[in-house]
């Protein structure tokens, strides 16, 4: 394929076992701009592409005639380059078939050389040295008790394929243009109806902005509200990704303790510009913020001119007790930003979330979404709008709630019965995980147990209780099949025995 900048992208054919050929364009090109040794340049660039893996074993190179015509050079120039590659074993030639990348480089290919920048060449902000990259979900586990993961086997694939196919035929796809940064209107209306019914959230479609998961919603709020040095209050212990996000944007992040009623409002730092909370199912402890504490938090925000960011990440799953009204519903002064996600109810892989903003933030939040990534993927939005509108989403929630409720009961009873000498269970009737605090066990103890458990195929998450010598563990029941819970806990018990002091008998 000839290009007007003097480069040439090679079009090649791949051979299957049955020696069938199919044409495809590979991501490498030959450039002769400003070069003098033309045969040498063709040889070196193809050779490097083979060593780098851009040209893979068995792939067919363009014929000498095709490449010569495309590069506007003599055919003999290309022939000399190919002969050098053939002599050194980089390619093989088959009469009547063509020239192919040799298979001897399939296992022997050396690591490609990459350009490394020095600290003097590129300097990054120091805050990024303090933010770890989570590799926790990269290793699979047969008994997966990690928090916040739904059961992918319960995802309604057939119904989802149907709405995606319909979305591909939609007028938005036919138009092929950029969309409203706030999101697809039908989806925003469907979300407003859904949270109005299921969570009593008061919102119109104009208040809803569709995002790529909850984390982007938090990013948008932070971009809109925070100046470098502004104080953001977060729960302690709490969900770490928002804390990293606020720090990365230059905010001062201050942890506020959590007790059995939720965030301790009296401990909020003066001057806080924003407060991030998970009131319906505090992460990681699992407690729900009491009604009196919710009202106190809203009153504090009004007195101090602060914004409350309410992350309602998994409250669709409730297995007992009376649901408490969201902060957004109780808010009468327009200080709450309500954040939701479909990562727990559907799949994290969809990367679909939303935020409900007060009228004062509608325009600026839409602008922030626009400069972040313009808008969330059109097909996914259109499909989800149909999925909610036709009632499939509500049916899915009812179905999986019954299954998660069974797992919640089984896991809770097992922890009380079999781990009572090690763990104190934190009461919880919402979400996709439960939490237990370990008596006499430090965070290092529990980290060692978690590591040993993973070797046995059991995945759990531990966390420190900040300011306390003890630590805790989270046990999710979304990703693990009900039939595997008992065996997974038996293996986990073996990891506790001999590593954590037992509680003294009463």
VENKACOR-V75733 format. One record per residue. RES is the residue in one letter. PHI is phi in whole degrees, 0 to 359 (none if undefined). PSI is psi in degrees with one decimal (none if undefined). D_FIRST is the distance of its C-alpha to the first C-alpha in Angstrom with 1 decimal. Layout:
[[RES/PHI/PSI/D_FIRST] [RES/PHI/PSI/D_FIRST]]
//
This chain:
[[X/none/113.4/0.0] [X/279/139.6/3.8] [X/236/153.0/6.5] [X/282/-4.6/10.1] [X/270/8.8/11.8] [X/90/1.4/10.9] [X/260/167.0/8.9] [X/220/119.5/5.9] [X/270/126.5/5.3] [X/277/128.1/6.3] [X/264/128.2/6.7] [X/228/163.5/10.4] [X/246/141.4/13.6] [X/254/140.1/16.8] [X/258/129.8/20.2] [X/274/-179.1/23.2] [X/301/-34.6/26.8] [X/277/8.9/26.9] [X/60/31.2/23.8] [X/276/141.1/21.9] [X/254/141.9/18.2] [X/220/137.3/16.0] [X/275/137.7/12.2] [X/209/158.8/11.1] [X/260/126.2/8.8] [X/262/158.6/10.8] [X/272/62.6/11.8] [X/205/150.6/11.3] [X/221/159.1/9.4] [X/256/128.0/10.6] [X/239/127.3/12.2] [X/246/13.6/14.3] [X/294/122.9/15.8] [X/74/10.3/19.5] [X/262/153.0/19.5] [X/249/-45.6/21.8] [X/278/84.7/21.7] [X/293/-46.3/18.2] [X/298/-41.7/18.9] [X/296/-38.5/20.7] [X/292/-42.6/18.0] [X/298/-45.5/15.4] [X/301/-49.7/18.3] [X/294/-40.1/19.5] [X/289/-38.6/16.4] [X/291/-42.1/15.6] [X/302/-45.5/19.4] [X/294/-35.3/19.7] [X/295/-35.1/17.1] [X/291/-44.5/19.3] [X/294/-34.4/22.4] [X/283/-15.5/21.4] [X/90/2.1/20.6] [X/291/-33.6/17.0] [X/256/120.0/16.3] [X/262/157.1/19.1] [X/306/133.0/21.5] [X/92/-11.1/20.5] [X/283/145.6/16.7] [X/264/132.6/15.0] [X/279/158.2/12.8] [X/297/152.3/10.3] [X/294/159.1/12.7] [X/299/-36.1/13.8] [X/294/-45.3/13.2] [X/296/-45.6/9.4] [X/292/-39.2/9.0] [X/297/-42.5/11.6] [X/295/-39.9/10.2] [X/290/-35.4/6.9] [X/270/-3.9/9.5] [X/57/50.4/12.1] [X/230/167.7/14.6] [X/293/146.9/17.1] [X/298/-33.4/16.5] [X/297/-29.7/19.6] [X/297/-44.8/18.2] [X/289/-37.4/15.8] [X/299/-41.1/18.7] [X/299/-42.4/21.0] [X/296/-44.8/18.9] [X/295/-38.7/18.6] [X/296/-37.2/22.3] [X/295/-42.1/23.3] [X/296/-39.0/21.6] [X/292/-41.0/23.4] [X/295/-32.6/26.6] [X/268/2.8/26.7] [X/83/10.7/26.1] [X/283/-27.2/22.8] [X/225/164.0/21.2] [X/235/154.0/22.8] [X/237/136.6/22.1] [X/234/119.4/23.2] [X/303/127.6/23.8] [X/82/-9.3/22.1] [X/249/-41.0/20.2] [X/131/-167.0/17.9] [X/248/130.7/17.8] [X/234/151.0/18.5] [X/293/133.1/19.4] [X/293/145.5/23.2] [X/281/-8.9/25.4] [X/292/-14.7/27.9] [X/267/3.3/26.1] [X/296/-39.6/26.6] [X/249/-13.4/30.1] [X/254/3.2/30.2] [X/299/123.7/27.3] [X/287/158.4/28.9] [X/297/134.9/28.7] [X/288/149.2/25.9] [X/275/129.5/27.2] [X/244/148.0/27.0] [X/285/131.1/28.1] [X/252/132.7/31.6] [X/268/144.2/33.1] [X/270/165.7/36.8] [X/299/-31.3/39.4] [X/288/-30.1/39.7] [X/286/-44.8/36.0] [X/226/122.9/35.8] [X/248/127.8/39.0] [X/251/162.9/39.2] [X/291/140.3/42.2] [X/298/-23.1/44.8] [X/299/-28.0/45.1] [X/287/-17.0/41.9] [X/286/-16.5/43.7] [X/262/-2.9/46.3] [X/252/114.1/44.0] [X/282/153.9/43.2] [X/267/122.6/40.1] [X/284/119.9/41.5] [X/251/14.9/40.5] [X/296/-34.8/43.3] [X/268/5.0/41.4] [X/281/-24.5/39.0] [X/259/123.3/41.7] [X/285/153.0/42.7] [X/224/137.0/46.4] [X/290/-33.3/48.3] [X/242/92.0/51.0] [X/262/101.7/49.1] [X/258/19.0/51.6] [X/291/145.5/49.2] [X/280/150.5/49.9] [X/80/11.9/47.7] [X/249/121.8/45.7] [X/281/168.4/46.1] [X/277/107.5/46.1] [X/296/-26.2/42.6] [X/290/-17.4/44.2] [X/269/-5.0/46.0] [X/296/134.6/43.0] [X/282/75.2/43.1] [X/301/-42.5/39.7] [X/296/-46.6/40.4] [X/295/-37.7/41.5] [X/291/-41.3/38.6] [X/300/-37.1/36.0] [X/296/-46.5/37.8] [X/287/-30.5/37.7] [X/293/-42.7/34.0] [X/300/-40.2/33.1] [X/292/-36.9/35.2] [X/295/-34.4/33.6] [X/295/-21.5/30.1] [X/260/7.7/31.6] [X/287/165.9/33.4] [X/292/-30.0/33.3] [X/295/-42.2/32.0] [X/291/-35.8/28.8] [X/295/-36.4/28.6] [X/289/-37.6/28.9] [X/65/33.9/26.2] [X/244/170.6/27.8] [X/292/150.2/29.4] [X/254/177.4/32.9] [X/298/128.5/36.3] [X/304/-32.1/36.5] [X/291/-22.2/39.8] [X/121/170.3/38.2] [X/300/128.0/38.3] [X/299/-42.1/41.7] [X/298/-38.5/42.6] [X/290/-41.3/42.0] [X/297/-38.9/44.0] [X/293/-39.6/46.8] [X/294/-40.2/46.6] [X/295/-43.7/46.9] [X/300/-42.3/49.8] [X/294/-44.1/51.6] [X/298/-50.9/51.0] [X/287/-23.0/52.3] [X/292/-39.4/55.1] [X/281/-47.6/56.4] [X/277/-27.4/55.7] [X/232/2.9/56.4] [X/59/28.7/58.4] [X/280/129.3/55.9] [X/271/109.1/56.5] [X/205/144.5/53.1] [X/257/164.5/51.5] [X/304/-30.3/47.8] [X/294/-23.0/47.7] [X/276/-13.1/48.9] [X/263/134.3/46.0] [X/236/125.5/42.7] [X/278/134.8/40.2] [X/229/169.4/38.7] [X/273/77.4/36.6] [X/82/170.3/39.7] [X/293/-32.7/43.0] [X/297/-36.7/41.8] [X/290/-33.6/39.6] [X/300/-43.3/42.7] [X/295/-38.1/44.7] [X/298/-41.8/42.1] [X/296/-45.0/42.3] [X/300/-44.7/46.1] [X/296/-41.4/46.1] [X/299/-37.4/43.8] [X/286/-37.1/46.0] [X/260/-34.8/49.4] [X/262/135.8/49.3] [X/258/155.8/49.6] [X/306/130.9/49.4] [X/95/-11.7/52.8] [X/296/149.5/53.7] [X/269/131.6/55.5] [X/239/126.4/54.1] [X/267/133.3/56.5] [X/230/160.9/55.2] [X/288/147.4/57.1] [X/226/111.5/58.3] [X/289/161.3/57.3] [X/203/-175.4/54.3] [X/282/124.8/50.6] [X/282/-38.6/48.7] [X/307/-42.7/45.2] [X/297/-37.2/46.7] [X/299/-45.3/48.8] [X/298/-40.9/45.8] [X/299/-50.4/44.0] [X/298/-39.6/47.0] [X/297/-41.6/47.4] [X/296/-27.6/43.8] [X/271/5.7/44.3] [X/93/8.4/47.4] [X/278/156.9/50.2] [X/269/115.2/53.3] [X/261/122.8/53.5] [X/238/125.4/57.0] [X/280/139.4/58.0] [X/240/130.1/60.8] [X/296/155.0/62.8] [X/239/135.9/62.8] [X/240/-161.6/66.0] [X/293/-13.1/66.9] [X/253/5.7/66.6] [X/105/-157.6/63.2] [X/304/132.8/62.4] [X/278/101.6/65.5] [X/298/-36.9/65.5] [X/297/-18.8/68.3] [X/266/3.3/66.1] [X/296/138.3/63.3] [X/285/138.9/62.8] [X/295/144.5/64.0] [X/86/3.5/61.3] [X/296/129.4/58.6] [X/276/-31.8/56.0] [X/214/152.8/54.6] [X/230/120.2/55.8] [X/260/123.7/53.4] [X/222/155.8/55.3] [X/238/74.4/54.8] [X/288/-28.6/58.1] [X/282/-30.5/57.9] [X/205/83.5/57.0] [X/304/132.1/57.1] [X/258/121.0/54.4] [X/258/-7.7/55.3] [X/292/-29.8/59.1] [X/91/-1.8/58.8] [X/285/156.4/61.8] [X/256/137.9/61.9] [X/291/129.3/63.0] [X/292/159.9/66.4] [X/298/-41.3/67.1] [X/295/-36.5/69.4] [X/290/-35.4/66.8] [X/297/-44.7/64.2] [X/294/-38.1/66.5] [X/295/-38.6/67.4] [X/295/-43.7/63.7] [X/295/-38.7/63.1] [X/295/-39.6/66.3] [X/296/-42.4/65.2] [X/297/-38.8/61.9] [X/292/-43.2/63.7] [X/296/-33.6/66.2] [X/255/10.3/63.6] [X/54/48.2/60.9] [X/247/161.4/58.4] [X/251/136.1/55.6] [X/258/123.8/55.7] [X/259/110.7/52.4] [X/261/109.4/53.3] [X/265/104.9/50.9] [X/256/65.4/51.9] [X/285/-28.2/49.4] [X/213/28.9/51.1] [X/284/-5.2/54.2] [X/298/-22.5/53.3] [X/257/102.7/54.8] [X/233/130.9/58.6] [X/241/15.6/61.1] [X/166/162.3/64.4] [X/77/166.2/66.3] [X/275/131.4/66.1] [X/292/138.5/62.8] [X/269/147.9/63.2] [X/292/139.5/61.8] [X/298/157.1/58.7] [X/302/-36.2/59.2] [X/298/-35.5/57.2] [X/289/-37.0/59.8] [X/283/-18.7/62.7] [X/291/126.8/61.1] [X/246/-1.3/62.9] [X/241/6.1/61.6] [X/71/43.9/57.8] [X/246/3.0/57.2] [X/250/130.6/55.4] [X/255/120.0/51.6] [X/264/126.1/51.2] [X/242/131.8/48.1] [X/227/167.2/47.1] [X/213/153.6/44.4] [X/257/7.8/43.2] [X/292/-29.5/42.3] [X/269/-36.0/45.8] [X/279/-29.7/46.3] [X/243/-93.1/42.9] [X/211/141.0/40.4] [X/299/-29.8/39.3] [X/297/-21.9/35.7] [X/288/-25.3/35.7] [X/52/54.3/36.3] [X/238/126.8/38.4] [X/213/-173.9/41.5] [X/199/165.2/43.4] [X/221/144.8/46.0] [X/250/114.6/48.9] [X/253/148.7/49.7] [X/292/157.8/52.9] [X/309/-34.6/52.7] [X/294/-18.5/52.9] [X/251/-0.2/49.5] [X/304/-55.1/47.5] [X/293/-45.5/45.8] [X/290/-35.1/45.1] [X/294/-37.2/43.9] [X/295/-39.7/41.4] [X/296/-40.9/40.2] [X/295/-38.0/39.9] [X/296/-40.2/37.9] [X/298/-46.3/35.6] [X/285/-19.0/35.0] [X/285/-53.6/34.6] [X/203/16.8/31.7] [X/73/-65.2/32.3] [X/196/161.6/33.2] [X/285/155.0/33.3] [X/309/129.1/30.8] [X/297/-44.9/31.5] [X/299/-46.3/31.4] [X/297/-40.8/33.8] [X/296/-46.5/36.2] [X/298/-42.6/36.3] [X/296/-43.8/36.9] [X/293/-36.7/39.6] [X/301/-44.6/41.3] [X/294/-41.9/41.7] [X/300/-41.9/42.7] [X/286/-45.3/45.5] [X/298/-35.4/46.5] [X/275/-0.4/47.1] [X/92/-0.7/49.2] [X/294/-35.5/47.0] [X/294/-45.8/47.0] [X/298/-40.3/50.8] [X/295/-40.0/51.2] [X/297/-43.4/48.9] [X/298/-43.7/51.0] [X/298/-41.2/54.2] [X/294/-51.7/53.0] [X/288/-26.6/51.7] [X/298/-39.3/54.6] [X/297/-41.5/57.0] [X/291/-45.3/55.2] [X/295/-33.4/54.8] [X/297/-42.5/58.5] [X/298/-43.3/59.5] [X/293/-38.8/57.5] [X/300/-46.3/59.0] [X/296/-44.0/62.5] [X/295/-44.7/62.0] [X/292/-43.4/60.5] [X/299/-47.4/63.1] [X/296/-39.0/66.0] [X/292/-39.9/64.7] [X/295/-43.3/64.3] [X/296/-39.8/67.9] [X/280/-40.6/69.3] [X/254/-11.0/67.6] [X/236/16.5/66.6] [X/298/-24.5/69.7] [X/275/-6.3/70.8] [X/242/-37.2/67.6] [X/235/145.2/66.0] [X/252/115.1/67.2] [X/285/134.9/65.2] [X/271/120.0/64.3] [X/301/134.6/65.1] [X/201/140.6/62.2] [X/229/23.4/61.6] [X/222/152.4/58.1] [X/88/-160.1/54.5] [X/240/15.9/52.8] [X/207/157.6/54.6] [X/241/162.8/58.1] [X/232/144.8/59.2] [X/224/139.9/62.0] [X/261/136.0/63.6] [X/267/126.9/64.6] [X/280/127.4/68.2] [X/74/13.3/68.5] [X/242/129.3/64.9] [X/275/174.0/62.8] [X/297/-35.7/59.0] [X/296/-41.2/58.7] [X/303/-50.1/60.7] [X/289/-31.9/58.5] [X/297/-40.8/55.2] [X/295/-39.8/56.5] [X/295/-43.5/57.4] [X/298/-39.1/54.0] [X/294/-44.7/52.3] [X/296/-40.7/54.7] [X/297/-38.8/54.2] [X/296/-33.5/50.5] [X/296/-25.8/51.1] [X/266/7.7/53.1] [X/87/13.0/50.4] [X/247/122.8/52.0] [X/253/122.7/50.1] [X/228/170.4/52.3] [X/235/131.1/52.0] [X/253/160.7/54.7] [X/206/149.2/55.5] [X/279/149.3/58.2] [X/265/99.7/61.0] [X/301/129.3/60.9] [X/87/-2.8/64.3] [X/239/151.2/65.6] [X/286/-22.4/65.9] [X/275/172.6/64.7] [X/221/177.2/61.2] [X/223/170.9/59.9] [X/230/149.4/57.4] [X/254/139.7/55.4] [X/234/106.3/55.2] [X/275/152.4/52.6] [X/232/16.9/53.1] [X/278/-42.4/49.9] [X/270/-14.7/47.7] [X/261/135.2/50.4] [X/293/147.6/51.7] [X/304/-39.8/55.4] [X/291/-16.2/56.3] [X/264/-8.2/54.9] [X/298/-47.1/56.8] [X/299/-47.6/60.0] [X/293/-38.4/58.5] [X/299/-39.9/56.3] [X/289/-33.0/59.4] [X/297/-41.1/61.4] [X/292/-38.9/58.8] [X/296/-37.9/58.8] [X/300/-39.3/62.6] [X/298/-33.3/62.5] [X/288/-29.4/60.4] [X/284/-38.6/63.0] [X/299/126.6/66.0] [X/86/-8.4/67.0] [X/246/-23.0/64.7] [X/234/130.3/66.1] [X/300/137.5/69.9] [X/280/156.3/71.4] [X/289/138.9/73.3] [X/298/140.7/77.1] [X/295/143.4/79.0] [X/291/none/80.9]]
//
